[in-house]
Amino acid sequence: MICFSKEDIFLVTGASSGIGKEIALRLNSLGASVLANGRNEERLQKTKSMAAHPENFFLEARELTENIQELPLWVKNLKEKYGRLKGLISCAGVIADQPLQVLDESTGKKLFDVNYFAPVFLAKGFADRRVYASENASITFLASISAFLGEKAQTFYGASKAALIASAKTLSHELSPKVRVNCISPGPIDTEMTNRAVEIHGHSNISRCTLGIGNVKDVSALASFLVSHEARWITGQNYILDGGYI
Ligand SMILES: NC(=O)c1ccc[n+]([C@@H]2O[C@H](COP(=O)([O-])OP(=O)(O)OC[C@H]3O[C@@H](n4cnc5c(N)ncnc54)[C@H](OP(=O)(O)O)[C@@H]3O)[C@@H](O)[C@H]2O)c1
């Protein structure tokens, strides 16, 4: 069985909603300390109110796209405040469906800031040898099957996730053997992000999942395994978790 101690400290971004929230709560219920990041403080408080061990659940609100260059320093300061970090689980992300004819540069840049540059600069901070834990440190990025599908209107979203997967592979080589680096690429998961996309487009391709739409717990189960000792020999991988979509 997977279990952690309160000395196992995980920084989880996107912890105010959906997948990140569920990962933060699961890790905490398995005994870990969690530094929960999001922008919306009210929603972060709500996440904490659901925590099994609220005394080991800490809120660190921050807009990740402001001063991306300074994210490594922020991560280092978190280490000074809480202790060495066992893992970074980067879940914060946004989706913006735009067909080619309405693509605009500023939407693309904003999307890449959240989905690609912020995770990479958080990883840069985590990878400082004064920051990560000596045993089984890891980085897990939430990517997406959109990196592979070529879905209509996902020129930027798919590219931002494909870029993240490519960089994760590079980082896994650069940081081995001290830090393991992996990606999870979910298909449609029942979260606000998916619901918003269905609302906007009035339809979805969820019926393509032969096992039905995914639940946030399906993702948190894999994430908690990937950051545990049981996964100590796994790095540089991208796990497609899509209920049979592809
Ligand atoms: N849901 C799916 O079907 C699906 C499928 C494949 C991949 N994914 C990926 O999985 C991840 C989580 O998705 P989700 O469905 O859980 O999304 P979600 O429910 O919309 O939650 C997104 C989270 O990201 C945070 N966030 C967004 N922009 C931010 C910024 N600039 N700075 C700091 N935090 C920011 C939000 O914080 P606030 O609450 O403060 O806004 C929120 O906690 C994303 O990377 C997404 O691309 C999702």
The ligand as an SDF file (V2000), in Angstrom:
LIG
                    3D

 48 52  0  0  0  0  0  0  0  0999 V2000
  -10.1830   17.8200  -17.3240 N   0  0  0  0  0  0  0  0  0  0  0  0
   -9.7420   17.1100  -18.3400 C   0  0  0  0  0  0  0  0  0  0  0  0
  -10.5030   16.4220  -19.0110 O   0  0  0  0  0  0  0  0  0  0  0  0
   -8.2750   17.1120  -18.6950 C   0  0  0  0  0  0  0  0  0  0  0  0
   -7.8400   16.2630  -19.7010 C   0  0  0  0  0  0  0  0  0  0  0  0
   -6.5030   16.2480  -20.0450 C   0  0  0  0  0  0  0  0  0  0  0  0
   -5.6140   17.0730  -19.3810 C   0  0  0  0  0  0  0  0  0  0  0  0
   -6.0490   17.8980  -18.4020 N   0  0  0  0  0  0  0  0  0  0  0  0
   -5.0560   18.7490  -17.7320 C   0  0  0  0  0  0  0  0  0  0  0  0
   -5.1000   18.5090  -16.3330 O   0  0  0  0  0  0  0  0  0  0  0  0
   -4.8260   19.7070  -15.6280 C   0  0  0  0  0  0  0  0  0  0  0  0
   -5.9430   19.9960  -14.6370 C   0  0  0  0  0  0  0  0  0  0  0  0
   -7.1640   20.1370  -15.3500 O   0  0  0  0  0  0  0  0  0  0  0  0
   -8.5750   20.2950  -14.5940 P   0  0  0  0  0  0  0  0  0  0  0  0
   -9.5990   19.6870  -15.4410 O   0  0  0  0  0  0  0  0  0  0  0  0
   -8.4470   19.8700  -13.1810 O   0  0  0  0  0  0  0  0  0  0  0  0
   -8.7590   21.8970  -14.6840 O   0  0  0  0  0  0  0  0  0  0  0  0
   -9.6190   22.9060  -13.7970 P   0  0  0  0  0  0  0  0  0  0  0  0
  -10.6260   22.1860  -12.9600 O   0  0  0  0  0  0  0  0  0  0  0  0
  -10.0760   23.9660  -14.7290 O   0  0  0  0  0  0  0  0  0  0  0  0
   -8.5160   23.5180  -12.7990 O   0  0  0  0  0  0  0  0  0  0  0  0
   -7.4630   24.2800  -13.2980 C   0  0  0  0  0  0  0  0  0  0  0  0
   -6.5710   24.6620  -12.1520 C   0  0  0  0  0  0  0  0  0  0  0  0
   -5.4550   25.4090  -12.6650 O   0  0  0  0  0  0  0  0  0  0  0  0
   -5.3120   26.5960  -11.8970 C   0  0  0  0  0  0  0  0  0  0  0  0
   -4.7680   27.6710  -12.7410 N   0  0  0  0  0  0  0  0  0  0  0  0
   -5.1610   28.0030  -14.0040 C   0  0  0  0  0  0  0  0  0  0  0  0
   -4.4470   29.0440  -14.4300 N   0  0  0  0  0  0  0  0  0  0  0  0
   -3.5840   29.3800  -13.4300 C   0  0  0  0  0  0  0  0  0  0  0  0
   -2.5980   30.3810  -13.2710 C   0  0  0  0  0  0  0  0  0  0  0  0
   -2.3500   31.2740  -14.2330 N   0  0  0  0  0  0  0  0  0  0  0  0
   -1.9080   30.4370  -12.1070 N   0  0  0  0  0  0  0  0  0  0  0  0
   -2.1590   29.5630  -11.1060 C   0  0  0  0  0  0  0  0  0  0  0  0
   -3.0800   28.5700  -11.2050 N   0  0  0  0  0  0  0  0  0  0  0  0
   -3.7950   28.4980  -12.3460 C   0  0  0  0  0  0  0  0  0  0  0  0
   -6.7330   26.9300  -11.4360 C   0  0  0  0  0  0  0  0  0  0  0  0
   -6.6430   27.8140  -10.3300 O   0  0  0  0  0  0  0  0  0  0  0  0
   -7.8830   28.8040   -9.9250 P   0  0  0  0  0  0  0  0  0  0  0  0
   -8.9300   27.9580   -9.2980 O   0  0  0  0  0  0  0  0  0  0  0  0
   -7.3170   29.7110   -8.9460 O   0  0  0  0  0  0  0  0  0  0  0  0
   -8.3350   29.4480  -11.2000 O   0  0  0  0  0  0  0  0  0  0  0  0
   -7.2430   25.5440  -11.1010 C   0  0  0  0  0  0  0  0  0  0  0  0
   -6.8070   25.1400   -9.8280 O   0  0  0  0  0  0  0  0  0  0  0  0
   -4.6450   20.8050  -16.6800 C   0  0  0  0  0  0  0  0  0  0  0  0
   -3.2740   20.9850  -16.9280 O   0  0  0  0  0  0  0  0  0  0  0  0
   -5.3360   20.2350  -17.9020 C   0  0  0  0  0  0  0  0  0  0  0  0
   -4.8130   20.7480  -19.0950 O   0  0  0  0  0  0  0  0  0  0  0  0
   -7.3670   17.9470  -18.0370 C   0  0  0  0  0  0  0  0  0  0  0  0
  1  2  1  0
  2  3  2  0
  2  4  1  0
  4  5  1  0
  4 48  2  0
  5  6  2  0
  6  7  1  0
  7  8  2  0
  8  9  1  0
  8 48  1  0
  9 10  1  0
  9 46  1  0
 10 11  1  0
 11 12  1  0
 11 44  1  0
 12 13  1  0
 13 14  1  0
 14 15  2  0
 14 16  1  0
 14 17  1  0
 17 18  1  0
 18 19  2  0
 18 20  1  0
 18 21  1  0
 21 22  1  0
 22 23  1  0
 23 24  1  0
 23 42  1  0
 24 25  1  0
 25 26  1  0
 25 36  1  0
 26 27  1  0
 26 35  1  0
 27 28  2  0
 28 29  1  0
 29 30  1  0
 29 35  2  0
 30 31  1  0
 30 32  2  0
 32 33  1  0
 33 34  2  0
 34 35  1  0
 36 37  1  0
 36 42  1  0
 37 38  1  0
 38 39  2  0
 38 40  1  0
 38 41  1  0
 42 43  1  0
 44 45  1  0
 44 46  1  0
 46 47  1  0
M  CHG  2   8   1  16  -1
M  END
$$$$
